[in-house]
């Protein structure tokens, strides 16, 4: 098992290099000129020439990549072309926000999705199953953007219970932090909960039909025990997969939700960076999210080992 | 005993009362500012934040007259090549350094020489700065420059602490040190910029908020929702469709002013192959396009009448507006006749525009109006950065685009319409216009400048490389209890005198 994980760990490096090259090339294929985007209204030829020179925008693409990767190897991700803030600082500023939002959203999704999935599988065809399906489908089909704006209108503007947007660090003010994060986490969480519920339900149905569950029941094991011990645990495998993938996506940033609640996370950062052709920031964020994604996949594989003895063999 | 106790309680309540009055003003911005260094920055919203952080040599009043800020009085030399300024006594920077003539010299030289400076073209006319005495500077010019006062009323006139700037170099933006009424506290990119009251400011008594937070909220609906819920006190750039919502809400109010910018259609006259169309080559076709457009209807339909229609690079409210070139009404018959005269009765061209809701609707209305005169406009929605690139590269026939505007008229026209202008994307070139626009830079006499601009405007009206359509109004929405907000045509949010009522 150890050897396997070590192999996987080593494999991360070429993956990251490939991702970074891919993103670099993609960015250069974007129409528009970063020098123009940076210069804004003051786009006289002198300014443009200076910007091109300073950020090596005149050089061939592989030289530009060389500058960047050379910096990365020394722990320097460059500076934002737009704000002159070091990209590393930006990432350190945004990463905790993104992680917190992702974890809260996934927690909400699990708390809603799994029990709903299990219950609707056990009571298949009942009114409960039907209701869970309706709620699940609505969760999937309501766009986050719309749900976010509606929640702001209701909870913040009408009722005045929670702030409409903004972000406060949990270290400065934990209560205010929760107040600002709960709505965006809920908006993100409900969407994922629906997916979770659908997967839990179908996995449970699958497992409940299997031989060993029938055997367990035939042995006279109590139904509660059959469900929790024999069925649910095995049904968790696909749920772990989905959960990890979803978490990985969340770590790449929840663009629209962050936009609505003005949460300063990765999503907002990367969209703005792309529009401003702020290459260094795009590269940094993508690198960071890919790393998180890969690490999560590794963690998921580890979880399979723990959950299912058959994989361990 | 009881008396003592009640006195103590009263004193305690007073303390609590004064603590509670530690007031914060929260302002919603539509974009995230870029680097916070007046010499390097480029964004409009950045300038809004500087209004709190940095004092300038001079400021403007709501009628665009120059008024003292760090310079208390000034005079021009006879030949217009030297500006002598007396400086305000007792001003300190946020780091405790003293503001004096040497600081002014340092700042102007920084604008000129810092490799990263974006102010170079603005201060080009300045040749040297002399420290006459500790509180007097003389700015020497190579040639007279009528735009200098306007320049000094904006970023090039903002004074940063020489000590801090010397230490930080090009990284001053990470912790800007100026002498304004508020000092920098922290910034979370794309989220907020926090500033707090600078108690030693020379005019501190006029600033009533202990803290000001600028929050970046790009979505206009969300920005408004934050104002409605009380999470903001003031927002800039209210979207015209939201005006009725604000008017209907007793807790909110609205303030507006016509800005110094414009919106219009820039036409490719001589920028590469794509200028070789009847539209690019024949002024009659461009005139026909202008006559096909009903500016008032466009403003009504697209902006609910919020903006101000216009036909020159400065608005009809400006003292420089040339009354001899009035805004033409719509005349489809005449447009058709002109097209016929030019030999192109049916004619198709492509117009690019920024892919945002306002520009899209404007472009569609223009397309529909022009169709009636015989123009077949193909619309191309383009992401903003790409649009500018296409325009600079000459890969366009026409663009619906605008300019945020400058206090001095020169900033709205010289770089666009002179043969060698830095942003002359039309590649329009007319020596007569160059002559007038150059001359208008060289004189400080208002009547003379007005005449020169009129000459240029009359010539431009013959050639029409840009069809000016409307002058955007700046609209702010405020909580009803916010008092003392004065709108300025440069759209900067000046915090002086603002306070919250009950």
HADDOCK unambig.tbl for C-alpha pairs under 7 A between the chains (distance, minus, plus):
assign (segid A and resid 31 and name CA) (segid B and resid 386 and name CA) 5.72 0.50 0.50
assign (segid A and resid 32 and name CA) (segid B and resid 385 and name CA) 5.35 0.50 0.50
assign (segid A and resid 32 and name CA) (segid B and resid 386 and name CA) 3.87 0.50 0.50
assign (segid A and resid 32 and name CA) (segid B and resid 389 and name CA) 5.49 0.50 0.50
assign (segid A and resid 33 and name CA) (segid B and resid 385 and name CA) 6.88 0.50 0.50
assign (segid A and resid 33 and name CA) (segid B and resid 386 and name CA) 6.94 0.50 0.50
assign (segid A and resid 33 and name CA) (segid B and resid 389 and name CA) 6.04 0.50 0.50
assign (segid A and resid 36 and name CA) (segid B and resid 385 and name CA) 6.92 0.50 0.50
assign (segid A and resid 36 and name CA) (segid B and resid 389 and name CA) 6.77 0.50 0.50
assign (segid A and resid 37 and name CA) (segid B and resid 385 and name CA) 5.38 0.50 0.50
assign (segid A and resid 39 and name CA) (segid B and resid 42 and name CA) 6.84 0.50 0.50
assign (segid A and resid 40 and name CA) (segid B and resid 42 and name CA) 6.20 0.50 0.50
assign (segid A and resid 42 and name CA) (segid B and resid 42 and name CA) 6.97 0.50 0.50
assign (segid A and resid 43 and name CA) (segid B and resid 423 and name CA) 6.63 0.50 0.50
assign (segid A and resid 44 and name CA) (segid B and resid 422 and name CA) 4.38 0.50 0.50
assign (segid A and resid 44 and name CA) (segid B and resid 423 and name CA) 5.88 0.50 0.50
assign (segid A and resid 45 and name CA) (segid B and resid 422 and name CA) 6.16 0.50 0.50
assign (segid A and resid 47 and name CA) (segid B and resid 118 and name CA) 6.79 0.50 0.50
assign (segid A and resid 82 and name CA) (segid B and resid 34 and name CA) 5.54 0.50 0.50
assign (segid A and resid 82 and name CA) (segid B and resid 35 and name CA) 6.47 0.50 0.50
assign (segid A and resid 83 and name CA) (segid B and resid 34 and name CA) 4.61 0.50 0.50
assign (segid A and resid 83 and name CA) (segid B and resid 35 and name CA) 3.94 0.50 0.50
assign (segid A and resid 84 and name CA) (segid B and resid 35 and name CA) 5.99 0.50 0.50
assign (segid A and resid 85 and name CA) (segid B and resid 174 and name CA) 6.91 0.50 0.50
assign (segid A and resid 153 and name CA) (segid B and resid 225 and name CA) 6.77 0.50 0.50
assign (segid A and resid 156 and name CA) (segid B and resid 229 and name CA) 5.61 0.50 0.50
assign (segid A and resid 157 and name CA) (segid B and resid 225 and name CA) 6.62 0.50 0.50
assign (segid A and resid 157 and name CA) (segid B and resid 228 and name CA) 5.87 0.50 0.50
assign (segid A and resid 157 and name CA) (segid B and resid 229 and name CA) 4.29 0.50 0.50
assign (segid A and resid 160 and name CA) (segid B and resid 229 and name CA) 6.45 0.50 0.50
assign (segid A and resid 163 and name CA) (segid B and resid 231 and name CA) 6.44 0.50 0.50
assign (segid A and resid 164 and name CA) (segid B and resid 226 and name CA) 5.48 0.50 0.50
assign (segid A and resid 164 and name CA) (segid B and resid 229 and name CA) 6.63 0.50 0.50
assign (segid A and resid 164 and name CA) (segid B and resid 231 and name CA) 6.61 0.50 0.50
assign (segid A and resid 165 and name CA) (segid B and resid 226 and name CA) 6.96 0.50 0.50
assign (segid A and resid 260 and name CA) (segid B and resid 222 and name CA) 6.22 0.50 0.50
assign (segid A and resid 262 and name CA) (segid B and resid 191 and name CA) 6.72 0.50 0.50
assign (segid A and resid 262 and name CA) (segid B and resid 217 and name CA) 6.23 0.50 0.50
assign (segid A and resid 264 and name CA) (segid B and resid 190 and name CA) 6.10 0.50 0.50
assign (segid A and resid 264 and name CA) (segid B and resid 191 and name CA) 5.49 0.50 0.50
